[in-house]
Amino acid sequence: MPEGTAPLQSACEKSGLAPFRPAPPHRLEIELANAACADAAELVPGTTRLDGVTVGYEAPDAAAMIRIIQAWTILAASTLV
């Protein structure tokens, strides 16, 4: 446990509060700048093309979702000149 968080954790436990953890899979959709960016992002396995500039992905967890966003960003940026 990070230093200094014990009082907060104790208060949360006493009040019955728990972290919000949505059930997987997590659906991600991003509208990109143009069709070329979407073409590049679509190269990531598991990515679906939803329309001309929008791509989607179903991630099993938040870490996978962040990796997909990073991959899409790098690929899409490579098309911008």
N, C-alpha and C positions, 0 to 999 in steps of 0.2 A: 504494500500500500504506500503511495507517495506520502512523503513527510508533510504533516500539517492537515491531512484530510480526515483523520480519525474523528474529530468532532462532527464533521458533516456526515460521514458515513453512519455514525451512531444515531444522529438525529433522523436520518432517512430510514434506518432500520426500525426505529421506534414508531415512526409515523406510518410505516407500511409502504413507503414509496419504493419503487423498483425502476431500474433503467428501462426505457422504451426499446424493445427489441422486436421489430416486425418480423413475421415469419417469412422465411425464404420460399420460393425464389424472389429476388428483387428485380423488378422490371425497370429497365433504363431506356429512355428515349431522348435523343438529342437532335435538335435541328441545327444543321451545319450551315456555313456561309454560302455554299454553292454546291452544285451537283458534282463537281470535281472532288471536293472535300468528302462528300458522301461516297463517291466511287472508291476513294482511297480507304476510308474507314471500313467499308464493306469487305475489305481484304482480311480483316480479323475474323478467324473462325468463330462461328456462332452468331455473328452479326447479321441482322435481317434489315433489308431496305424497306422502309415503310412508305416513302414517297420520294420525290425527286431530291430532296435535301435532308431527309430525316432517316436516321438509323436507330435500331433497337437492339437490345441484348437482355437475356435473362441470366442474372448472376446468382450463384449459390450463396454468396455472402458479400459483405461490404468490401472486403479486401479485393475480391475478384472484380467488383464494380469499379473500384478505383484504378485497378490495372487496365481495365478496358477503356476507361476515360483517358488515361495516359496514352495508351496505344492509339486511340482515335485521334487525339490531339496531335501527336507526333506525325501520324500519317497524313492527316488533313493539312497540317502546316506545310508539309512538303509539296503541296500543290499550289500554294499561294506564292505568287511572284511579285 
